[in-house]
Amino acid sequence: MATDSENLRHRLDRATRHLDPPYAVVDLAAFDTNSAALIARAGGKPLRVASKSLRSRELIARALGRAGWQGVMAFTLPEAIWLVRTGITADALVAYPTVDRGALAELAADPALAAAITLMVDDPDQLDFHDAVRPPGSRPELRVCLDLDASWRLLGGRVHVGVRRSPVHSAQAAGRLAATIAARPGFRLVGLMSYEAQIAGVGDAPPGQAALGPVIRLAQRGSYRELLARRAAAVAAVRDHADLEFVNGGGTGSVAATSADPTVTEVTAGSGLYGPTLFDGYRAWRPTPAAFFACAVVRRPAPGLATVLGGGWIASGSASRSRLPRPWLPTGLTLVGTEGAGEVQTPVAGDTADRLRLGDRVWFRHAKSGELCERVNELHLVEGDQVVATVPTYRGEGHAFL
């Protein structure tokens, strides 16, 4: 009897037999299963789509078409403007501060855009920068969100657990910045965000590192308790100066934990819809792999080896093996340690390699989510063993926002 992996491989092969690799696919059944699971984990709080994790307008729209998803978290202002202008969303939160003068000028010249897009700030200098592009009185009021740093700082800040984002870390600092924003004409503080990357973005059961898992889990529990209290204090301090419309937090890896925080009103997610390999190291929930890319076997250099054309689609982050794509189907293939995933060729090893013929497809999973779409112009959407649609990625529509 065929295994689930074998059935998946045969299904993908049949669906795409008319295509020449390399190409990328999204299995819609897995995508929708992941969407429903994330909604259930959010416990009734709305989910905001992290657009950088999907990078295809059609897939963003598919997520937003399901009750439980609401609004987009964009990664650049030009992207947010494009998504609003093309009707994908009327609620775009830009996740990072912007110094894009052209995009700021476009935003400040259009009241409809200004009403739909919220900018991220963590420093009064950013307000000055926005004013220099177009001063208050000559533009609509700009909606802004305060970014509260969610990292865990120990021993007086000498130990830093998490990513290095906002300089606003304490409730007092959040209150001071909120007061500054409230006193500035031309701005309206409508939200607070805090992304707990050390919880949402770090797997607590890393494959092959059994001793590291308990250490990560201990750190995550301590960080969660600290953030729970600090975020509540920060929100209270900010509310002294502004009527917040939303408090945003989390990511795919922390949807359930973040939504359990009574201070949080919405949770961001996106990567869990595609299910990249970095989420294989989570205990609480592992998405069903939904996004794959295929490369063709072009040579067989030795017994136990086959070589595919291309494959070196490396993910961002600290350089390590975890950022390499993983040969997924057929099962039993591994990368070669001395070569990894190459720019123009990738050897794969294992007993399975001896059964591969020239032209056969090797299916890979990307380490991260939306970055796959920077390598292809389109995504082939699969239902069963048929491609039911082919949709453009951002790249396929001529956009490279970062």
N, C-alpha and C positions, 0 to 999 in steps of 0.2 A: 504494500500500500504506500502511495506517495506521501511524503511528509508535507507539512504546511509550507516549508521553504521551497520544496520542489514544485508544489502547486503554484506558488507565487511566481517562481522563475518561469515556468511554462506559460503562465497567464500573461506575464509581461512580454515574453518573447513572442507569443502569438499576436498580442495587441500591436506590437511595433515591428512586425516582420517586414513591413514595407518601407521602413526607415533605415537610413544609413547612419551608424554612430559617428561621432558622439552626439547624444541627445539626452534630455532630461524628461522625466515623467512624474506626475503626481497621481497616486491611487486615490480616487475620490472617496471610496468607501472608508479607507483608513483616515483620510482627512476629516470626514464627517464624524467618524467614531471619536477621534481626538477632540473635535470641537464639542461634542456632547459631553465627553468626560471632563473637559475644562469647565464647562458651564456647571456641571454637578459639583465640582470641587470648589467653585466660587461661592457656593452656599447662598445664592440669591442676589449677590452683588454683581453689578454689570462688569463685563470684561471689555477692556479697551484693546483693540488690535495693534500689536507692535508691527508696523508696516515694514520695518527693516528685516523682519524675519520671514516675510512673504515675497515682497518685491515683485508682485504681479497684481495689477488692479483687479483683474477678474477673481483672483483668489481672495483678495481683501474683501471684495464685494460678497463673495460666497460666505465668508465668515460673518460679515455684518448682516447677512440676510437671515440669520438664525436668531431668534429671541434669546437674549442673554448677552449678546455682544452689542457694544454701543460706543461709537467714536473710534478715532484712530490716534495712536501715538506715532507721529512722524519723526524721522531722524534729522531732517534738515527743513529749513523754511521753504526753499524752492519746491521741495517735494510736497510739503503741506499745501502750498498754493495750488500746485498741479492737481492734487487729489480733490481739493475743494472745487476748483474750476471745472473739473471733469465729472463732478457729481457723485464721487465715491463717498464723500462724507461732508457734513456741515459742522463737524466738531473735530478739529484737529489740534492736538497738543504736541508742540515741538519739544522733543525730549532733551535737547541740548541748547545752550545759549548760541545765538547767531550774531555774526558780524558781517553778514552778506548785505552790503549796501543796496545792491540792485533789488534784492527780494524785499528788504525792509521798505524801500521806496514804493514798490508795487503794493505791499500790504497797506502802507499809510495812505495810498491814493484811492483805496477802494473800501468804502464802509462795509460792504458785504463780506469781503475777506477779513477785515478787522474784527467783525462780529463772529466769524467762524473759527478763527485761529488764535491759539493761546501760546505766547512766547515763554521760554524758560529763562529765569534770571536767578543769580545768586550773588550779585555784586552791584552796588550803585553805579559803578563805571559803565555797566551795560546799559543802564537807563540813559546815561549821558551819551553813549554811542547812538542809541536809537533817536534821541532828541537831535543829535547833530545831522542825522539823515533828513529828518523832517520834524520841526519843532512842534510842541503842543500849540493848539489854536489853529494850526493849518492842516490838521490830520484828525481822523477819528481817534477816540480813546483806544489804546492798545491793551488787550487782555494779557496779563502776565501770571505765571505760576512760579512759586518759590521752590527752589530745589534744596531740600534738607538732606545733608549727607547722612547716609544710613550705615556707614562703616562703624566697626566697634573699635574703640581706642582704649587701650589698657596701659597701665603704668605711666599715667600722665601723658599719654600720647606716644610713648616710645615704642609701643607695639600697635600696629595698624592691621586690623583684620577686615578685608574688603577692598573695594576699588577706591581710587582717589578721584572724587568728583567735586562736589560743592565745598567751598570754604565755610558754609553755614552748617555747623554741626550741633550746637547747643540750642536749647529752647530760647535762651536769652538772645543769641545771635539771630535766630529766626524772628523774634519779636522786634528787634532793632531794625532789621531789614524791612519787615512789614510796615513799621512806622514810617520809614523813609519812603517806601513806595506810596503809602497812603497820602503823604504830604506832597507828592510830586504831581503836578497837573499833567494830564494826558495819559495816565496809566490807571488801570484797575486791577487790583490783585484778586484773582478769582479761584486760585487753587494752590495746593501744596503737594509736592511729590517727594517720595523718598524710595529709592531703589536699593533693596537689600541684596546686593549682588553676591555677598558671601553666603547667602542662604538660597536665593533663587537660581544662581548661576554656577553653583559648585555641587557636583554629585556627592552624596554622602556614602556611596558604596562604590568607589572607583574600581573598575575591573582589574584584577591582578595585584591589588594593593590592600589585602585584607587588614593589615595592621593600621593603615591610614584611616580607614572608615570610622572607627570609634573616635579618633581624634577630631575628625571633621564634624561628627555629630555632636560631640561635646561643645565644640566652639560654636556651632550653629545654635544650640540651645541657649548658651550664654548670651550670644548676640541677639537672639530673638527677645529674650526677657529684657535686655537693656533697651532695645529699640522700642519695644512696646510702651515702656514708661516715657522714654524721651520723645517719641513721636506724639504721644498724647499731650505732653507738656508743651511741645512746639506748636501743635495745632491750637491749643488754648491761648498761647501767647500771640499767635497770628490773628486769631479771631477777635482779639481786643482792638484790632485795627482794620479788619476787613471781613466781609461776609463771604466766606468761602463757598463756592459751588461744589467743589470736589476735593477729596484727599486721595491721591493715587499712590499705589505701592505695588511691589511684587513683580514677578515674572513667572514664566511657566513652571519653574522648579519650586515655587513657593505659593502657588495660588491658594491652596487650602489654608496654609498658615497665615498668609497675609490677610485673607478675607475674614479670618477669625478675629482680627484686630478690630475692636469696635470703633476705633477712630477712622479707619479706612473706609471710604465710600465706593471705591472702584479699584479693580486690579488689572494690571496689564499682562497680556500673554500673546504669544505669537509662535515661538519656536515649536511648541508642543503640537501645532497643527501639522507640521512636516515631519517631526520626530527624528532629528539628526542624531549622530552617534554620541554626542556629548551628554545626551540625556539617558544613555544606557546605564549610567552610574548612579541612578537615583532609586531609593528603596520605595518611597511613598507612592510614586506613580511613574510609569514609563510609557510614553506615547507609542502607539503603533507606528512603525516606520511607514511613511507615506510618500516621501520624495526620494527618487533614485536617479542616477545617471548611468548610461551604458557606454562602454568602450568596446571596440572590436579587437579580437585576437588577430594579430598580423604576422606573428612568427612563433616558433617553438624552438628556442635555442638549445635546450638540453632536456633530458628526462626530468620530470617533476617541475618543469618551468614552462610558462607561456607568457608571451609579451603582448600587451594591448597598446594601441596607438593613443597617446595622450594620457590623461588621468591625473596629472599633477595639479589638482584643484585644491589648494591648501587653504585652510581657514585661518583667520586672524587670531591674535592672542599671543601668549608666550610660546615661543618656538619649542615644540615637543611633539612626540609621536601622536599625542591626542588630537593634534590639528590636522593629521593626515586623513584623507578619505579612506574608507575601509571597503575592500572587496567583500561583497555580501552574498552574491549569488553567481554561480553555484556555490554552495557551502564548501568549506574546507580549503579555501584559498587565503593566502597571507601575502603581505608585501615582503619584499626582500630587504633586509636591514641595511645593506650597503647602498641601496638605491632609493628606497621609499617610493613615492609617487612622482614620476618624472614629468618634465615639461612636454616631451614628445613621445616618450615611451615609458611604460610601467610594467616591469616583470611581476608576475604573480607565481607563487610557489605552492606546492602541495600535490597530493596524489590526484586530486581532481584535475589538476592542470594537464595531466596526460590524456584526459578524455576530451579536452577542448580541441576543436578544429579551427582552421583559418576561417574568419568571418563570424565565429560564435561571439555572443555578447557576454561580457563580464559586467555584472551590475554592482555599482558602488553606492555607498551612502556617504554624503558629505558630513564633515565633523560638525559644522554649524548649519544654521537654517537658511536664511535668505541669501547668503553669500553664493550659494549654488547658482542663483539667477544672474550673477555677474558674469557667468561663463557661457550662458546660452541666450539666444534671442527669443525662445519660446519654450513653453511647457506643454507636453502632450498629456491630456487628462484621460485617465483610463478608468473605465467601469467594466468589471468582469475581464474579458479578454478582448476588449475593443477600445480603440482610441475614440472617444466621443466628442472631443473638441481639442483644438490647439490654440493656446492663448499666448499673447506676448508677455514677456517679462519687462521690467523697466528698461533693461538694455535693448530689448526688441522694439521698444517704442522710442528709442533714441535718447534715453536718459541714464546718466551715471551721476547720481547725486553726491556720492563720495567715492 
